[in-house]
Amino acid sequence: MTVFFVSRHPGAVEWARRQGLQVDRWVGHLHACEVQAGDTVAGTLRARAARATCT
């Protein structure tokens, strides 16, 4: 299982790192084909990407 943190904003990434979040992949954009069942996605997603990762 992979934990993704999605954000293009350096301040958000820095905040998440300071919180000690356990993240496997830090990405600016997420493609639904990258997400597998059981993965966790946190961060900022467009509605279309959010819907695609939940199906």
Secondary structure as GFF3:
##gff-version 3
##sequence-region A 1 55
A	DSSP	beta_strand	3	6	.	.	.	ID=ss1
A	DSSP	alpha_helix	10	18	.	.	.	ID=ss2
A	DSSP	beta_strand	25	27	.	.	.	ID=ss3
A	DSSP	three_ten_helix	32	34	.	.	.	ID=ss4
A	DSSP	beta_strand	40	43	.	.	.	ID=ss5
A	DSSP	alpha_helix	47	53	.	.	.	ID=ss6
###
